[in-house]
Amino acid sequence: MVKSTKELLKDELVCFQTKASLKEGTLGVGISLKKSPRTGLCMYVNPTMDLMNMRSFTKLKIRKDLSNQRFTHWLPLYFGENEKYTIVSKDWDQELEDMVENTKNIDCF
C-alpha cells in the first residue's frame, strides 16, 4: 500500500525517543562539537540523523541516538519558509497539506 506524502510526513516527523510528533513540540537533531584545544575554535560539528524533541534533550537528558552515537547539544530544525511552521496550530492537517504543496526540490549539481 502506497502512502501519500502527507501520511509519510505524519509518520516520519516524530521523536525517536518519545514518539512525540511535530505537533506536540519542536523537533531537532543532536549534534556533537569538536573544539581546537589550542584556539578554542570549533573544528567540526557532527549531527545525528535521528529526530528528537526538545523535551527529550532538556528534561529526559537523552545524549545518545539510536546507533549509540553521543552528542552534546541540540539543534532545532526549521520546516518551511513560513514562520507558521515553527509553532503548530490547531489546523495540523491543513499545515501538512501546505508543507506538501510548497515543497521545493533543490538541484545540487
Backbone hydrogen bonds, N-H to C=O, Kabsch-Sander energy under -0.5 kcal/mol:
donor,donor_aa,acceptor,acceptor_aa,energy
8,L,4,S,-2.3
9,L,5,T,-2.3
10,K,6,K,-2.0
11,D,7,E,-2.1
12,E,8,L,-2.5
13,L,9,L,-2.2
14,V,12,E,-1.9
15,C,20,A,-2.7
16,F,51,L,-2.7
19,K,15,C,-1.5
22,L,13,L,-1.3
24,E,21,S,-0.9
25,G,21,S,-0.6
25,G,22,L,-0.8
28,G,52,M,-2.3
29,V,75,L,-2.3
30,G,50,D,-0.5
31,I,73,H,-2.6
32,S,46,N,-2.2
34,K,44,Y,-2.2
36,S,41,L,-3.0
40,G,36,S,-2.3
43,M,34,K,-3.6
44,Y,34,K,-1.3
46,N,32,S,-2.9
48,T,30,G,-2.8
52,M,28,G,-2.8
54,M,26,T,-1.6
57,F,53,N,-1.3
58,T,54,M,-2.9
59,K,55,R,-1.7
60,L,55,R,-1.9
62,I,56,S,-2.4
65,D,69,Q,-1.8
68,N,65,D,-1.8
71,F,63,R,-1.9
72,T,31,I,-1.7
73,H,31,I,-2.7
75,L,29,V,-3.1
77,L,27,L,-2.7
79,F,77,L,-0.5
80,G,78,Y,-0.7
85,Y,82,N,-1.5
86,T,83,E,-1.7
87,I,83,E,-0.6
92,W,90,K,-1.5
95,E,91,D,-1.8
96,L,92,W,-2.2
97,E,93,D,-2.0
98,D,94,Q,-2.3
99,M,95,E,-2.3
100,V,96,L,-2.2
101,E,97,E,-2.3
102,N,98,D,-2.1
103,T,100,V,-1.0
107,D,105,N,-0.5
108,C,106,I,-0.7
